[in-house]
Structure formats: C-alpha cells, structure tokens
Amino acid sequence: MNALDALAKDIAGAPLTIVLAESEAIARAASLGEGASIALLPPFHVSDDDCYLVLPEDIGSELAAMFEDGDVDLLAEAMRDGLVVVGVVEKEGRGKVALHIDACCSPEKLLARMPYAHKTEIGRGNDPVMELNDLDDAKVTVASEMIDEAGFEKMMRACAGKGEHAGVSWRAPKDRKDLTGVDPTYAWSKRLENGVGIEAVLFSEYEEMVMLLRPAMLVAAEAPMPRVLRSVHV
C-alpha cells in the first residue's frame, strides 16, 4: 500500500476539524507537503486527533449553506480547493496560529482512493438509522446525531432518483426543547452500483465544524429489499 492509499484509509470516517486559511497558503502547503506549515485564519480550532480539513475562507464560511442548498458542484469545488492535513496547530506569536503538516492531500484525490469506513445493510430487519448514529465516528458533538428518519428517507429517495444528494440529514426534534438551537447535521451522498455511499457529513457545534469523509455505505441485503432501494440496486 502506497502512502496516499494509506492516508486515504486512515482518514475514512475520521473527524476532520475544519480550519480556514488563504487560498494561496493552502496551495503552497499542498505543493510542499510534509514539513510545511499553513498560517490559519480565525476562528481557530484544535483537533483532538490532529486531523484537519483546511478550506479557503470564502468556501469555509459558506460550507453549511452549500449543504443546505444541495449545491453538490460547490461541494466538489471545496474538495478540490481544500486540503486534508494530519498535523499540529501551534501559536506562533501574538494572534498568529499555524498548522504544521505531517501529511496532507487534497480531499478530491483522497476520495478517489478512499474506502467507506463502515458498511450498513438495509433490508434484514435492522434499523440503519440507529446503526449509523451508533458508529463511533458519528459521536462528534454532544447533542446532534448523524441522521434521522426524515434525512435518511430523503437521502435514499434522492439518490435513487437523480443519483446524488446534499442536504440536512439530522435536525433537532421539535418536541425536544432541550435541543433548541442545536445546529443541524448535513450529508452529501451518491448512488453506488449496490446502494448509497455517504461521501461527507458535516457536524457543527459552538461555531466549530467537523467533517467526516466517507463514513459509511448503505447496501441492500440479499432479501427482502426495501422498495426505496430497488431503483438504486438495479
């Protein structure tokens, strides 16, 4: 396994803390690779796992809106212009913070090689929504979850129809007053030959955003197959 394949495998499903930087700084760091550093723009966030998704400021500030609007073209642009980094954030003087790179690659290139971190079957009497939310990778925030029944149904139907979908995957239930103000979760998914692949999930909490790349794929069990998946499976 080469270094890029190994990085893609390690990053699949891992929580990537989103940080912002100038486009030129990202491009320069991408060309230099290991040992380079990127000057970050506020707000500054630190990953417990030293895994980051660095985005240009204009893209990062509109990321949730891209998901909300279902703009898969802009999401693809973010994957092209951003940089996945394994590294350490450190202060470098008053008001200056930098991300020092141990390994990096564009999300677009990683996704081309990245496996799905988990596989969930549908149609064997299980609850796929519960299984997705029970994944360790999905326990990113204190209050929100990866997906709810409405988000799951909309994702599956949209992928069965037009082949790709981005939008809200989880929203705080209206009857849960204790969750008032909790940010929604977003997902970007694509139809596969045998099901649906979740390409990216965006969580946010207290102004911090975290993305998972390819956290799971949903595949149809041998039998019986839910009607919503039949056109996906064919």
C-alpha positions as a Markdown table, in Angstrom:
| # | Residue | x | y | z |
|---|---|---|---|---|
| 1 | Met | 0.0 | 0.0 | 0.0 |
| 2 | Asn | 1.5 | 3.4 | -1.0 |
| 3 | Ala | 1.4 | 6.5 | 1.2 |
| 4 | Leu | -1.6 | 8.0 | -0.5 |
| 5 | Asp | -3.7 | 4.9 | -0.2 |
| 6 | Ala | -2.7 | 4.5 | 3.5 |
| 7 | Leu | -3.6 | 8.1 | 4.2 |
| 8 | Ala | -7.0 | 7.6 | 2.4 |
| 9 | Lys | -7.7 | 4.6 | 4.5 |
| 10 | Asp | -6.8 | 6.3 | 7.8 |
| 11 | Ile | -8.9 | 9.4 | 7.0 |
| 12 | Ala | -12.0 | 7.5 | 6.0 |
| 13 | Gly | -14.6 | 8.3 | 8.7 |
| 14 | Ala | -12.1 | 10.2 | 10.9 |
| 15 | Pro | -13.3 | 13.5 | 12.3 |
| 16 | Leu | -11.7 | 16.4 | 10.4 |
| 17 | Thr | -11.8 | 19.7 | 12.3 |
| 18 | Ile | -12.4 | 22.5 | 9.8 |
| 19 | Val | -10.0 | 25.4 | 9.8 |
| 20 | Leu | -9.6 | 28.3 | 7.4 |
| 21 | Ala | -6.6 | 29.8 | 5.5 |
| 22 | Glu | -5.8 | 31.9 | 2.5 |
| 23 | Ser | -6.2 | 30.0 | -0.8 |
| 24 | Glu | -2.5 | 30.8 | -1.7 |
| 25 | Ala | -1.3 | 29.5 | 1.6 |
| 26 | Ile | -3.2 | 26.2 | 1.1 |
| 27 | Ala | -1.9 | 25.8 | -2.5 |
| 28 | Arg | 1.7 | 26.5 | -1.3 |
| 29 | Ala | 1.5 | 24.0 | 1.5 |
| 30 | Ala | 0.0 | 21.4 | -0.8 |
| 31 | Ser | 2.9 | 21.7 | -3.1 |
| 32 | Leu | 5.5 | 21.4 | -0.3 |
| 33 | Gly | 3.8 | 18.7 | 1.7 |
| 34 | Glu | 5.4 | 17.2 | 4.8 |
| 35 | Gly | 7.2 | 19.8 | 6.9 |
| 36 | Ala | 5.3 | 22.8 | 5.5 |
| 37 | Ser | 3.0 | 25.0 | 7.6 |
| 38 | Ile | -0.1 | 27.0 | 6.9 |
| 39 | Ala | -1.0 | 30.3 | 8.6 |
| 40 | Leu | -4.5 | 29.9 | 9.9 |
| 41 | Leu | -7.3 | 32.5 | 10.0 |
| 42 | Pro | -9.7 | 32.9 | 12.9 |
| 43 | Pro | -11.7 | 31.3 | 14.3 |
| 44 | Phe | -9.0 | 28.9 | 15.5 |
| 45 | His | -9.9 | 25.3 | 16.4 |
| 46 | Val | -7.8 | 22.4 | 17.6 |
| 47 | Ser | -8.5 | 18.7 | 16.7 |
| 48 | Asp | -8.1 | 16.1 | 19.4 |
| 49 | Asp | -7.0 | 13.7 | 16.7 |
| 50 | Asp | -4.6 | 16.2 | 14.8 |
| 51 | Cys | -6.7 | 15.7 | 11.7 |
| 52 | Tyr | -7.9 | 18.8 | 9.8 |
| 53 | Leu | -9.7 | 19.9 | 6.7 |
| 54 | Val | -8.2 | 23.3 | 5.6 |
| 55 | Leu | -10.6 | 25.4 | 3.5 |
| 56 | Pro | -10.3 | 28.8 | 1.8 |
| 57 | Glu | -12.1 | 31.3 | 3.9 |
| 58 | Asp | -14.7 | 32.1 | 1.3 |
| 59 | Ile | -15.6 | 28.4 | 1.0 |
| 60 | Gly | -15.4 | 27.5 | 4.7 |
| 61 | Ser | -17.7 | 30.4 | 5.7 |
| 62 | Glu | -20.4 | 29.1 | 3.2 |
| 63 | Leu | -20.0 | 25.4 | 3.7 |
| 64 | Ala | -23.2 | 24.8 | 5.7 |
| 65 | Ala | -25.1 | 26.9 | 3.1 |
| 66 | Met | -23.7 | 24.7 | 0.3 |
| 67 | Phe | -25.1 | 21.6 | 2.0 |
| 68 | Glu | -28.4 | 23.4 | 2.9 |
| 69 | Asp | -28.8 | 24.4 | -0.8 |
| 70 | Gly | -27.9 | 21.0 | -2.1 |
| 71 | Asp | -25.1 | 22.5 | -4.2 |
| 72 | Val | -23.1 | 19.5 | -5.0 |
| 73 | Asp | -21.0 | 21.4 | -7.5 |
| 74 | Leu | -19.7 | 23.8 | -4.9 |
| 75 | Leu | -19.1 | 20.9 | -2.5 |
| 76 | Ala | -17.0 | 19.3 | -5.2 |
| 77 | Glu | -15.1 | 22.6 | -5.6 |
| 78 | Ala | -14.5 | 22.6 | -1.8 |
| 79 | Met | -13.0 | 19.1 | -2.1 |
| 80 | Arg | -10.8 | 20.3 | -4.9 |
| 81 | Asp | -9.5 | 23.5 | -3.3 |
| 82 | Gly | -9.2 | 22.3 | 0.3 |
| 83 | Leu | -6.5 | 20.3 | 2.0 |
| 84 | Val | -6.7 | 17.4 | 4.4 |
| 85 | Val | -3.9 | 17.7 | 6.9 |
| 86 | Val | -2.5 | 15.5 | 9.6 |
| 87 | Gly | -0.5 | 17.8 | 11.8 |
| 88 | Val | -0.3 | 20.0 | 14.8 |
| 89 | Val | -1.7 | 23.5 | 15.5 |
| 90 | Glu | 0.6 | 25.8 | 17.4 |
| 91 | Lys | 0.7 | 29.5 | 18.3 |
| 92 | Glu | 3.4 | 31.5 | 16.5 |
| 93 | Gly | 3.3 | 34.8 | 18.2 |
| 94 | Arg | 0.5 | 37.2 | 19.2 |
| 95 | Gly | -2.6 | 36.4 | 17.3 |
| 96 | Lys | -0.8 | 34.1 | 14.9 |
| 97 | Val | -1.6 | 30.4 | 14.6 |
| 98 | Ala | -0.1 | 27.9 | 12.2 |
| 99 | Leu | -0.8 | 24.3 | 11.3 |
| 100 | His | 2.4 | 22.2 | 10.9 |
| 101 | Ile | 2.0 | 19.4 | 8.4 |
| 102 | Asp | 3.0 | 15.8 | 8.9 |
| 103 | Ala | 0.9 | 14.5 | 5.9 |
| 104 | Cys | -1.5 | 16.1 | 3.5 |
| 105 | Cys | -3.5 | 15.6 | 0.3 |
| 106 | Ser | -6.5 | 17.3 | -1.4 |
| 107 | Pro | -9.8 | 15.8 | -0.4 |
| 108 | Glu | -10.6 | 15.2 | -4.1 |
| 109 | Lys | -7.6 | 13.0 | -4.5 |
| 110 | Leu | -8.3 | 11.1 | -1.3 |
| 111 | Leu | -11.9 | 10.5 | -2.1 |
| 112 | Ala | -10.8 | 8.9 | -5.4 |
| 113 | Arg | -9.0 | 6.2 | -3.4 |
| 114 | Met | -10.9 | 6.2 | -0.1 |
| 115 | Pro | -12.8 | 3.2 | 1.0 |
| 116 | Tyr | -16.0 | 3.7 | 3.1 |
| 117 | Ala | -15.2 | 3.3 | 6.7 |
| 118 | His | -18.3 | 1.2 | 7.5 |
| 119 | Lys | -20.9 | -0.8 | 5.7 |
| 120 | Thr | -24.6 | -0.9 | 6.8 |
| 121 | Glu | -27.0 | -3.4 | 5.3 |
| 122 | Ile | -30.6 | -2.5 | 4.6 |
| 123 | Gly | -33.5 | -4.9 | 4.4 |
| 124 | Arg | -32.6 | -7.5 | 7.0 |
| 125 | Gly | -34.9 | -6.3 | 9.8 |
| 126 | Asn | -32.2 | -3.9 | 11.2 |
| 127 | Asp | -32.5 | -0.2 | 11.8 |
| 128 | Pro | -30.0 | 1.5 | 9.6 |
| 129 | Val | -30.6 | 5.0 | 11.1 |
| 130 | Met | -29.8 | 3.7 | 14.6 |
| 131 | Glu | -26.7 | 1.8 | 13.3 |
| 132 | Leu | -25.3 | 4.9 | 11.6 |
| 133 | Asn | -25.8 | 7.0 | 14.7 |
| 134 | Asp | -24.2 | 4.3 | 16.9 |
| 135 | Leu | -21.0 | 4.4 | 14.9 |
| 136 | Asp | -18.1 | 5.7 | 17.0 |
| 137 | Asp | -17.2 | 8.0 | 14.1 |
| 138 | Ala | -20.7 | 9.6 | 14.4 |
| 139 | Lys | -20.3 | 10.7 | 18.0 |
| 140 | Val | -18.8 | 14.1 | 17.1 |
| 141 | Thr | -20.9 | 16.5 | 19.1 |
| 142 | Val | -22.7 | 16.4 | 22.4 |
| 143 | Ala | -26.2 | 16.8 | 21.2 |
| 144 | Ser | -26.6 | 16.2 | 17.5 |
| 145 | Glu | -26.6 | 13.0 | 15.5 |
| 146 | Met | -25.6 | 11.9 | 12.0 |
| 147 | Ile | -29.0 | 11.2 | 10.6 |
| 148 | Asp | -32.7 | 10.9 | 11.4 |
| 149 | Glu | -35.6 | 9.1 | 9.8 |
| 150 | Ala | -36.6 | 12.1 | 7.6 |
| 151 | Gly | -33.0 | 12.7 | 6.5 |
| 152 | Phe | -32.5 | 9.0 | 5.7 |
| 153 | Glu | -35.6 | 8.7 | 3.6 |
| 154 | Lys | -34.9 | 11.9 | 1.7 |
| 155 | Met | -31.3 | 10.8 | 1.0 |
| 156 | Met | -32.3 | 7.4 | -0.2 |
| 157 | Arg | -35.1 | 8.6 | -2.5 |
| 158 | Ala | -32.9 | 11.5 | -3.9 |
| 159 | Cys | -30.0 | 9.1 | -4.7 |
| 160 | Ala | -32.4 | 6.6 | -6.2 |
| 161 | Gly | -33.7 | 9.3 | -8.5 |
| 162 | Lys | -31.0 | 11.8 | -9.5 |
| 163 | Gly | -28.0 | 9.8 | -8.2 |
| 164 | Glu | -26.6 | 12.4 | -5.8 |
| 165 | His | -27.9 | 14.4 | -2.9 |
| 166 | Ala | -26.8 | 17.0 | -0.3 |
| 167 | Gly | -28.9 | 18.4 | 2.4 |
| 168 | Val | -30.0 | 18.2 | 6.1 |
| 169 | Ser | -29.6 | 14.7 | 7.4 |
| 170 | Trp | -30.5 | 15.4 | 11.1 |
| 171 | Arg | -32.5 | 18.2 | 12.7 |
| 172 | Ala | -33.3 | 18.6 | 16.4 |
| 173 | Pro | -36.8 | 17.2 | 17.0 |
| 174 | Lys | -39.4 | 19.9 | 17.6 |
| 175 | Asp | -40.5 | 18.2 | 20.8 |
| 176 | Arg | -37.0 | 18.2 | 22.3 |
| 177 | Lys | -36.9 | 21.7 | 23.9 |
| 178 | Asp | -33.6 | 20.8 | 25.4 |
| 179 | Leu | -32.1 | 20.7 | 21.9 |
| 180 | Thr | -33.4 | 24.1 | 20.8 |
| 181 | Gly | -30.7 | 25.9 | 19.0 |
| 182 | Val | -28.6 | 22.8 | 18.2 |
| 183 | Asp | -27.2 | 23.0 | 14.7 |
| 184 | Pro | -28.4 | 20.5 | 12.1 |
| 185 | Thr | -26.2 | 17.9 | 10.5 |
| 186 | Tyr | -25.7 | 17.7 | 6.8 |
| 187 | Ala | -24.8 | 14.9 | 4.5 |
| 188 | Trp | -23.6 | 14.5 | 0.9 |
| 189 | Ser | -24.4 | 11.1 | -0.7 |
| 190 | Lys | -24.1 | 9.4 | -4.1 |
| 191 | Arg | -25.7 | 6.3 | -5.7 |
| 192 | Leu | -23.5 | 3.3 | -6.0 |
| 193 | Glu | -23.9 | 0.1 | -8.0 |
| 194 | Asn | -25.2 | -1.7 | -5.0 |
| 195 | Gly | -26.5 | 1.0 | -2.7 |
| 196 | Val | -25.7 | 4.5 | -1.5 |
| 197 | Gly | -22.4 | 5.9 | -0.4 |
| 198 | Ile | -22.2 | 8.7 | 2.2 |
| 199 | Glu | -19.4 | 10.9 | 0.8 |
| 200 | Ala | -19.3 | 13.5 | 3.6 |
| 201 | Val | -21.1 | 14.5 | 6.8 |
| 202 | Leu | -20.9 | 18.0 | 8.3 |
| 203 | Phe | -21.4 | 18.5 | 12.1 |
| 204 | Ser | -21.3 | 21.8 | 13.8 |
| 205 | Glu | -21.3 | 22.9 | 17.4 |
| 206 | Tyr | -20.4 | 26.2 | 19.1 |
| 207 | Glu | -19.0 | 27.6 | 15.8 |
| 208 | Glu | -16.8 | 24.6 | 15.3 |
| 209 | Met | -17.4 | 22.4 | 12.2 |
| 210 | Val | -16.2 | 18.9 | 11.8 |
| 211 | Met | -16.5 | 16.8 | 8.6 |
| 212 | Leu | -16.4 | 13.1 | 8.1 |
| 213 | Leu | -15.3 | 11.8 | 4.7 |
| 214 | Arg | -16.9 | 8.5 | 3.5 |
| 215 | Pro | -18.1 | 7.4 | 6.9 |
| 216 | Ala | -20.4 | 4.7 | 5.6 |
| 217 | Met | -22.0 | 3.0 | 2.7 |
| 218 | Leu | -25.5 | 1.6 | 2.7 |
| 219 | Val | -26.0 | -1.7 | 0.8 |
| 220 | Ala | -29.1 | -3.7 | 0.1 |
| 221 | Ala | -29.3 | -7.1 | 1.9 |
| 222 | Glu | -29.9 | -10.1 | -0.3 |
| 223 | Ala | -33.6 | -10.2 | 0.7 |
| 224 | Pro | -36.0 | -8.6 | 1.2 |
| 225 | Met | -35.0 | -5.3 | -0.3 |
| 226 | Pro | -36.9 | -2.1 | 0.6 |
| 227 | Arg | -38.8 | -0.6 | -2.3 |
| 228 | Val | -36.9 | 2.7 | -1.9 |
| 229 | Leu | -33.7 | 0.9 | -2.8 |
| 230 | Arg | -34.9 | -1.1 | -5.8 |
| 231 | Ser | -34.1 | 1.6 | -8.3 |
| 232 | Val | -30.7 | 2.1 | -6.6 |
| 233 | His | -29.9 | -1.6 | -6.8 |
| 234 | Val | -30.8 | -2.1 | -10.4 |
